[in-house]
Amino acid sequence: MFAAVKDSWALLLGVMLLMVGNGMQGTLLGIRGQLEGIGTYEMSIVMTGYFAGFLIGSRSIPGLIGRVGHVRVFAALGSLISAVLIAYAAAPNWIAWSFMRVLIGFSFCGVYISAESWLNSSADKENRGQLLAAYMIVQSIGIVSAQLMLNVGDPSGYFLFVIPSILVSLAFTPILLSAGRAPDFSTETRMSFRRLWTVSPFGCVGIFLMGGIFSALFGMVSVWGTQAGLNVKEISLFVSAIYVGGLVAQYPLGYLSDRLDRRQMVTVLTAIAAVAMFYLFIATPGFAVLLPMAALLGAISNPVYSILVAYTNDFLDRAEMAAASAGLMFLYGIGSVAGPVVTGWMMETFGPQAFFLFISVLFACLTAYGLYRMTQRAAPSSDDTGTFAVLSPTVTAYAVNYTLDAVTDDPDAEARAEAEAHDNLRAAEAASGMALPLPADPQEGDTPFEGAADPAYGTNTEERQG
């Protein structure tokens, strides 16, 4: 990984600075809103603005980039982000903040798409997986660092709003100076929701519910923290624990999901999370209990999101995965827009601990639906499933596609398949007592027969669906 990062360190540094700025403004607004006397439901509308803007951007920015180019979109949206981050403190009003959050979400979507495209264009088949893993890691480092930086100033003043504005402005310097020429860019393909539902109802419902969970978790956590009496340091540690837990658990749980029924893993994990969040709702424990619970919540939420994407792709040919990922991201976006609003209403109606009740209910719904789906269709064999890819809900559909390319584009797959065919032939020869000819090496221009299995993906779609 270090060799791959060495050639792209400036781009990754820029992405990390972007995440520091984004992570600071999300948590800081929840704390500042309480100080300004803004109500819980009004703050939920403010927080929803980011996810609404991100959803709008995911549909409109690719076309904008296609018309005017990466550099212009990148620079324009970056300037807009810096300006809005300063304007938060100048206009502490929930209506103004709501519009600003829409602009922030829209703009961050654009700069993420541009940065992810540049990152992919700088990678090759051998190091793409390592680069994208590094990309996910620096995102987590950026957000955790953002929480720690909240403790260097007073949330009632200007200073903590100036810091993310400066960092976001600085982030564009290494990206623009190191990215080289703008990469070729094409808008993502689309898959009808009817087709996506036919492929994997569990994937569709699960991603939608995870959108609600993530948006409530990262949009309303600081609002809950201030109402629950936590100080800035405790809130920052709580949010950091969520990200650290997710980062640590992704690979071990992903490894297991490649060898077990992914639906069983999701139902077990979500059941644990539902019980844990319901306990926080009814028990109101101290911070010594809240911190490990936050790590547990992150350790379940982030891997479950990735496992759901992997499960959906188990029923798809590689050519369909890009279109499916775009559809899943749209469902995730719809769930994200609803999450903070429903959470805010529940917190205003039932008290701040209803924050955990909402998350518990969504996890329980996902558990119940997973149990139901296991009675409707058999799980694909582990030999026929794709490889788990570490994904983050903070990335766009383009990074998802590049990640899927990295884990399915295996340069050693052909050699392994040839060796396996050779071994099978020799075993058949030994069993029959006859000498069988080895298969000839494929010649240029040869094409496989229709429906042939691709060793990188398992058997064809119809066989995988059973």
C-alpha positions as CSV (number, residue, x, y, z in Angstrom):
1,M,0.0,0.0,0.0
2,F,2.8,2.4,0.8
3,A,4.2,2.4,-2.7
4,A,0.7,3.2,-4.1
5,V,0.2,6.0,-1.5
6,K,3.7,7.5,-2.3
7,D,2.6,8.5,-5.8
8,S,-0.8,9.9,-4.6
9,W,0.0,11.4,-1.2
10,A,-0.9,14.9,-2.2
11,L,-4.3,13.9,-3.5
12,L,-5.0,11.8,-0.3
13,L,-3.8,14.7,1.8
14,G,-6.3,17.0,0.1
15,V,-9.1,14.5,0.7
16,M,-8.2,14.2,4.4
17,L,-8.3,18.0,4.8
18,L,-11.7,18.1,3.1
19,M,-13.0,15.5,5.5
20,V,-11.6,17.5,8.5
21,G,-13.6,20.5,7.3
22,N,-16.7,18.5,6.6
23,G,-16.5,16.6,9.9
24,M,-16.0,19.8,11.9
25,Q,-19.0,21.7,10.4
26,G,-21.4,18.7,10.9
27,T,-20.7,18.3,14.7
28,L,-20.1,22.0,15.4
29,L,-23.5,23.0,14.0
30,G,-25.3,20.7,16.4
31,I,-23.5,22.2,19.4
32,R,-23.9,25.8,18.2
33,G,-27.5,25.3,17.5
34,Q,-28.2,24.5,21.1
35,L,-26.2,27.6,22.2
36,E,-28.3,29.8,19.8
37,G,-31.6,28.4,21.2
38,I,-32.6,26.6,18.0
39,G,-35.2,23.8,18.7
40,T,-34.5,20.2,18.1
41,Y,-36.9,19.8,15.2
42,E,-35.6,22.9,13.5
43,M,-32.0,21.5,13.9
44,S,-33.2,18.2,12.3
45,I,-34.3,20.2,9.2
46,V,-30.9,21.9,9.2
47,M,-29.1,18.6,9.3
48,T,-31.3,17.1,6.6
49,G,-30.2,19.9,4.3
50,Y,-26.7,18.3,3.8
51,F,-28.1,14.9,2.7
52,A,-30.7,16.6,0.5
53,G,-27.9,18.6,-1.2
54,F,-25.8,15.5,-1.6
55,L,-28.6,13.6,-3.2
56,I,-29.3,16.4,-5.6
57,G,-25.6,16.7,-6.4
58,S,-25.3,12.9,-7.1
59,R,-27.9,13.3,-9.9
60,S,-26.9,16.6,-11.4
61,I,-23.2,17.1,-10.9
62,P,-22.0,14.4,-13.3
63,G,-23.8,16.2,-16.1
64,L,-22.3,19.5,-15.0
65,I,-18.8,18.0,-15.1
66,G,-19.4,16.6,-18.5
67,R,-20.3,20.1,-19.8
68,V,-17.7,22.3,-18.2
69,G,-15.0,19.9,-16.9
70,H,-13.6,18.7,-13.6
71,V,-11.4,21.7,-12.8
72,R,-14.1,24.4,-13.1
73,V,-16.6,22.4,-11.1
74,F,-14.0,21.5,-8.5
75,A,-12.8,25.1,-8.1
76,A,-16.3,26.7,-8.1
77,L,-17.7,24.2,-5.5
78,G,-14.6,24.5,-3.3
79,S,-14.9,28.2,-3.2
80,L,-18.6,27.9,-2.3
81,I,-17.8,25.5,0.6
82,S,-15.3,27.9,2.1
83,A,-17.7,30.8,1.9
84,V,-20.6,28.8,3.5
85,L,-18.4,27.6,6.4
86,I,-17.7,31.2,7.3
87,A,-21.3,32.3,6.8
88,Y,-22.6,29.8,9.4
89,A,-21.3,31.9,12.2
90,A,-22.4,35.2,10.6
91,A,-26.1,34.0,10.2
92,P,-27.0,31.8,13.2
93,N,-30.6,31.2,12.0
94,W,-32.0,27.8,11.3
95,I,-33.6,28.7,8.0
96,A,-30.4,30.3,6.7
97,W,-28.5,27.3,8.0
98,S,-30.8,24.9,6.2
99,F,-30.1,26.5,2.8
100,M,-26.4,26.6,3.6
101,R,-26.4,22.9,4.4
102,V,-28.0,22.1,1.1
103,L,-25.3,24.1,-0.6
104,I,-22.6,22.3,1.5
105,G,-24.0,18.9,0.7
106,F,-24.3,19.7,-3.0
107,S,-20.8,21.1,-3.2
108,F,-19.1,18.3,-1.2
109,C,-20.7,15.7,-3.5
110,G,-19.1,17.5,-6.4
111,V,-15.6,17.7,-5.0
112,Y,-15.8,14.1,-3.9
113,I,-16.8,12.9,-7.4
114,S,-13.9,15.0,-8.9
115,A,-11.3,13.7,-6.3
116,E,-12.4,10.1,-6.7
117,S,-12.2,10.4,-10.5
118,W,-8.7,11.8,-10.2
119,L,-7.7,9.1,-7.8
120,N,-9.0,6.3,-10.0
121,S,-7.2,7.8,-13.1
122,S,-3.9,7.8,-11.2
123,A,-4.3,4.1,-10.3
124,D,-3.7,1.0,-12.3
125,K,-5.0,-2.6,-12.1
126,E,-2.3,-3.6,-9.6
127,N,-2.6,-0.8,-7.1
128,R,-6.2,0.4,-7.4
129,G,-7.4,-1.7,-4.5
130,Q,-4.7,-0.4,-2.3
131,L,-5.3,3.3,-3.3
132,L,-9.0,3.0,-2.6
133,A,-8.3,1.4,0.8
134,A,-6.0,4.3,1.6
135,Y,-8.8,6.7,0.5
136,M,-11.2,5.1,2.9
137,I,-8.6,5.3,5.7
138,V,-7.7,8.9,5.2
139,Q,-11.5,9.8,5.2
140,S,-11.8,8.2,8.6
141,I,-8.6,9.9,9.9
142,G,-9.9,13.2,8.7
143,I,-13.3,12.9,10.4
144,V,-11.7,11.7,13.7
145,S,-9.2,14.5,13.6
146,A,-12.1,16.9,13.0
147,Q,-13.7,15.8,16.3
148,L,-10.5,16.4,18.2
149,M,-10.1,19.8,16.8
150,L,-13.4,20.9,18.2
151,N,-11.7,21.2,21.5
152,V,-9.3,24.0,20.5
153,G,-11.9,26.8,20.5
154,D,-15.2,28.1,21.8
155,P,-18.2,26.8,19.8
156,S,-20.0,30.1,20.5
157,G,-17.4,32.2,18.6
158,Y,-16.1,32.4,15.1
159,F,-12.8,30.6,15.4
160,L,-14.1,27.0,15.1
161,F,-15.9,28.0,11.9
162,V,-12.8,29.7,10.4
163,I,-10.6,26.5,10.9
164,P,-12.7,24.2,8.5
165,S,-13.0,27.0,6.0
166,I,-9.2,27.4,5.9
167,L,-8.6,23.7,5.8
168,V,-11.0,23.2,2.9
169,S,-9.4,26.0,1.0
170,L,-5.9,24.5,1.6
171,A,-7.2,21.0,0.5
172,F,-7.6,22.1,-3.1
173,T,-3.9,23.2,-3.4
174,P,-2.4,19.7,-3.3
175,I,-5.3,18.2,-5.3
176,L,-5.2,20.7,-8.2
177,L,-1.4,20.8,-8.3
178,S,-0.8,17.0,-8.3
179,A,-3.8,15.6,-10.2
180,G,-2.3,16.3,-13.6
181,R,-4.8,16.5,-16.5
182,A,-8.4,15.9,-15.8
183,P,-9.5,12.3,-16.2
184,D,-11.9,11.0,-18.8
185,F,-15.4,11.1,-17.3
186,S,-18.7,9.6,-18.1
187,T,-21.9,9.6,-16.2
188,E,-22.8,6.4,-14.4
189,T,-25.2,4.0,-16.0
190,R,-28.7,3.6,-14.4
191,M,-30.7,0.5,-13.5
192,S,-34.5,0.6,-13.1
193,F,-35.6,0.3,-9.5
194,R,-37.9,-2.6,-10.6
195,R,-34.9,-4.5,-11.9
196,L,-32.9,-3.6,-8.7
197,W,-35.7,-4.8,-6.5
198,T,-36.0,-8.0,-8.5
199,V,-32.3,-8.7,-8.1
200,S,-32.2,-8.1,-4.3
201,P,-35.1,-6.9,-2.2
202,F,-33.0,-7.3,0.9
203,G,-30.3,-5.1,-0.5
204,C,-32.7,-2.4,-1.5
205,V,-34.5,-2.3,1.9
206,G,-31.3,-2.6,3.8
207,I,-29.5,0.2,2.1
208,F,-32.6,2.5,2.5
209,L,-32.7,1.8,6.2
210,M,-28.9,2.3,6.6
211,G,-29.3,5.7,5.0
212,G,-31.7,6.6,7.8
213,I,-29.4,5.2,10.4
214,F,-26.2,7.0,9.1
215,S,-27.9,10.3,8.6
216,A,-29.5,10.3,12.0
217,L,-26.3,9.1,13.6
218,F,-24.0,11.7,12.0
219,G,-26.5,14.5,11.5
220,M,-28.1,14.4,15.0
221,V,-25.5,13.0,17.3
222,S,-24.2,16.4,18.4
223,V,-27.8,17.7,18.9
224,W,-28.4,14.7,21.1
225,G,-25.1,15.2,22.9
226,T,-25.8,18.8,23.9
227,Q,-29.3,18.0,25.1
228,A,-28.1,15.0,27.1
229,G,-25.6,17.2,28.9
230,L,-22.4,16.1,27.3
231,N,-19.6,18.7,26.9
232,V,-17.7,19.3,23.7
233,K,-14.9,16.9,24.6
234,E,-17.3,14.1,25.3
235,I,-19.3,14.7,22.1
236,S,-16.1,14.7,20.0
237,L,-14.9,11.5,21.7
238,F,-18.3,9.8,21.1
239,V,-18.2,10.6,17.4
240,S,-14.6,9.6,17.1
241,A,-15.4,6.2,18.7
242,I,-18.0,5.5,16.1
243,Y,-15.5,6.0,13.2
244,V,-12.7,4.1,14.9
245,G,-15.0,1.2,15.6
246,G,-16.1,1.1,12.0
247,L,-12.5,1.3,10.7
248,V,-11.3,-1.6,12.9
249,A,-14.2,-3.9,12.2
250,Q,-14.6,-3.5,8.4
251,Y,-11.9,-6.1,7.4
252,P,-12.6,-8.9,9.9
253,L,-16.4,-8.8,9.3
254,G,-15.9,-8.5,5.6
255,Y,-13.6,-11.5,5.6
256,L,-16.3,-13.5,7.4
257,S,-19.0,-12.4,5.1
258,D,-17.1,-13.9,2.1
259,R,-17.4,-17.3,3.8
260,L,-20.8,-17.2,5.4
261,D,-24.4,-16.3,4.4
262,R,-24.3,-12.5,4.2
263,R,-27.9,-12.3,5.3
264,Q,-27.3,-14.2,8.4
265,M,-24.4,-11.9,9.3
266,V,-26.5,-8.8,8.7
267,T,-29.4,-10.1,10.8
268,V,-27.1,-11.1,13.7
269,L,-25.2,-7.8,13.6
270,T,-28.3,-5.6,13.3
271,A,-30.0,-7.6,16.1
272,I,-27.1,-6.9,18.4
273,A,-27.2,-3.2,17.5
274,A,-30.9,-3.0,18.0
275,V,-30.7,-4.4,21.5
276,A,-27.7,-2.2,22.4
277,M,-29.4,1.0,21.2
278,F,-32.6,0.1,23.0
279,Y,-30.6,-0.4,26.1
280,L,-29.2,3.2,25.7
281,F,-32.7,4.5,25.3
282,I,-34.1,3.0,28.5
283,A,-31.0,3.0,30.7
284,T,-29.5,6.4,30.2
285,P,-26.0,5.2,31.2
286,G,-22.9,7.3,32.0
287,F,-20.2,8.3,29.5
288,A,-18.1,5.3,30.5
289,V,-20.7,3.1,29.0
290,L,-21.6,5.4,26.1
291,L,-18.1,5.4,24.6
292,P,-17.7,1.6,24.1
293,M,-21.3,1.6,22.8
294,A,-20.4,4.2,20.2
295,A,-17.5,2.0,19.1
296,L,-19.9,-1.0,18.9
297,L,-22.3,1.1,16.8
298,G,-19.6,2.0,14.4
299,A,-18.3,-1.5,14.3
300,I,-21.7,-2.8,13.1
301,S,-23.0,0.1,11.0
302,N,-20.1,0.5,8.6
303,P,-19.5,-3.2,7.8
304,V,-23.3,-3.9,7.4
305,Y,-23.4,-1.2,4.7
306,S,-20.6,-2.8,2.8
307,I,-22.0,-6.3,3.3
308,L,-25.4,-5.2,1.9
309,V,-23.7,-3.9,-1.3
310,A,-21.7,-7.1,-1.6
311,Y,-24.8,-9.2,-1.2
312,T,-26.6,-7.3,-3.9
313,N,-23.6,-7.7,-6.3
314,D,-23.7,-11.5,-5.6
315,F,-26.7,-11.7,-7.9
316,L,-25.3,-9.5,-10.7
317,D,-22.9,-9.8,-13.6
318,R,-20.0,-7.4,-13.4
319,A,-21.4,-5.3,-16.2
320,E,-24.5,-4.6,-14.1
321,M,-22.7,-3.6,-10.9
322,A,-22.1,0.0,-11.8
323,A,-25.7,0.6,-12.6
324,A,-26.8,-1.2,-9.4
325,S,-24.5,0.8,-7.2
326,A,-25.9,4.0,-8.6
327,G,-29.4,2.8,-7.7
328,L,-28.4,1.7,-4.2
329,M,-26.8,5.1,-3.6
330,F,-30.0,6.8,-4.6
331,L,-32.0,4.7,-2.2
332,Y,-29.5,5.4,0.5
333,G,-29.9,9.2,-0.3
334,I,-33.7,9.0,0.1
335,G,-33.2,7.3,3.5
336,S,-30.7,9.9,4.5
337,V,-33.0,12.8,3.9
338,A,-35.7,11.2,6.1
339,G,-33.4,10.2,8.9
340,P,-32.7,13.5,10.7
341,V,-36.3,14.8,10.4
342,V,-37.8,11.7,11.9
343,T,-35.2,11.6,14.6
344,G,-35.7,15.3,15.5
345,W,-39.5,14.8,15.8
346,M,-39.0,11.8,18.1
347,M,-36.4,13.6,20.2
348,E,-38.8,16.6,20.6
349,T,-41.7,14.3,21.4
350,F,-40.0,11.7,23.7
351,G,-36.9,13.4,24.8
352,P,-33.2,13.3,23.7
353,Q,-32.8,9.5,24.3
354,A,-35.3,8.9,21.5
355,F,-32.2,9.4,19.3
356,F,-31.2,5.8,20.2
357,L,-34.8,4.6,20.0
358,F,-35.0,5.6,16.3
359,I,-31.7,3.9,15.5
360,S,-32.8,0.8,17.4
361,V,-36.1,0.6,15.5
362,L,-34.4,0.8,12.1
363,F,-31.9,-1.9,13.1
364,A,-34.8,-4.1,14.3
365,C,-36.7,-3.6,11.0
366,L,-33.6,-4.6,9.1
367,T,-33.2,-7.7,11.3
368,A,-36.9,-8.7,10.8
369,Y,-36.7,-8.2,7.1
370,G,-33.5,-10.2,6.8
371,L,-35.2,-13.1,8.7
372,Y,-38.1,-12.9,6.3
373,R,-36.0,-12.9,3.2
374,M,-34.1,-16.0,4.3
375,T,-37.4,-17.9,4.0
376,Q,-38.0,-16.6,0.5
377,R,-34.7,-17.4,-1.3
378,A,-31.7,-19.6,-0.6
379,A,-28.4,-17.9,-0.2
380,P,-25.8,-18.2,-3.0
381,S,-23.0,-20.6,-2.4
382,S,-19.8,-18.9,-1.0
383,D,-18.1,-20.2,-4.2
384,D,-20.4,-18.2,-6.4
385,T,-20.2,-14.9,-4.4
386,G,-18.0,-11.9,-5.2
387,T,-15.3,-10.5,-3.0
388,F,-16.2,-8.2,-0.1
389,A,-15.2,-4.5,-0.7
390,V,-14.6,-2.1,2.1
391,L,-17.0,0.8,1.4
392,S,-18.0,3.9,3.3
393,P,-21.3,5.8,3.1
394,T,-19.4,9.0,2.8
395,V,-18.2,8.2,-0.7
396,T,-20.1,8.7,-4.0
397,A,-21.3,6.0,-6.4
398,Y,-18.1,6.5,-8.5
399,A,-15.8,5.4,-5.6
400,V,-18.1,2.4,-5.1
401,N,-17.7,1.5,-8.8
402,Y,-13.9,1.9,-8.7
403,T,-13.7,-0.2,-5.5
404,L,-15.8,-3.0,-7.2
405,D,-13.5,-2.8,-10.2
406,A,-10.5,-3.3,-7.9
407,V,-11.8,-6.3,-6.0
408,T,-13.2,-8.1,-9.1
409,D,-10.5,-7.2,-11.6
410,D,-8.1,-9.9,-10.3
411,P,-5.0,-10.2,-12.6
412,D,-4.3,-13.7,-11.1
413,A,-7.8,-15.1,-11.7
414,E,-7.0,-16.4,-15.2
415,A,-3.9,-18.2,-14.1
416,R,-5.7,-19.8,-11.1
417,A,-8.5,-20.9,-13.4
418,E,-6.0,-22.5,-15.8
419,A,-4.2,-24.3,-13.0
420,E,-7.5,-25.5,-11.6
421,A,-8.5,-26.8,-15.1
422,H,-5.1,-28.6,-15.4
423,D,-5.5,-30.2,-12.0
424,N,-9.1,-31.4,-12.8
425,L,-7.9,-32.9,-16.1
426,R,-5.1,-34.8,-14.4
427,A,-7.5,-36.1,-11.8
428,A,-9.9,-37.3,-14.5
429,E,-7.0,-38.9,-16.3
430,A,-6.0,-40.8,-13.2
431,A,-9.5,-41.9,-12.5
432,S,-10.1,-43.2,-16.1
433,G,-6.7,-44.6,-16.8
434,M,-6.6,-42.7,-20.2
435,A,-4.4,-39.9,-21.3
436,L,-6.5,-36.8,-21.9
437,P,-5.2,-33.8,-23.9
438,L,-4.5,-30.5,-22.1
439,P,-6.6,-27.6,-23.3
440,A,-4.9,-25.5,-25.9
441,D,-3.9,-22.0,-25.0
442,P,-6.5,-19.4,-26.1
443,Q,-5.5,-17.7,-29.3
444,E,-6.0,-14.0,-30.2
445,G,-9.6,-13.5,-31.3
446,D,-11.0,-16.4,-29.4
447,T,-14.2,-15.6,-27.5
448,P,-15.8,-17.7,-24.7
449,F,-19.2,-19.3,-25.4
450,E,-22.3,-17.4,-24.3
451,G,-23.0,-17.7,-20.6
452,A,-19.5,-18.9,-19.7
453,A,-18.6,-18.5,-16.1
454,D,-16.1,-15.8,-15.3
455,P,-13.7,-17.2,-12.6
456,A,-13.5,-13.7,-11.0
457,Y,-17.3,-13.6,-10.4
458,G,-18.5,-17.2,-10.1
459,T,-21.2,-18.6,-12.4
460,N,-23.6,-16.7,-14.6
461,T,-26.5,-14.6,-13.3
462,E,-29.2,-17.2,-13.7
463,E,-27.2,-19.9,-11.8
464,R,-26.4,-17.5,-9.0
465,Q,-30.1,-16.6,-8.6
466,G,-30.9,-20.3,-8.2
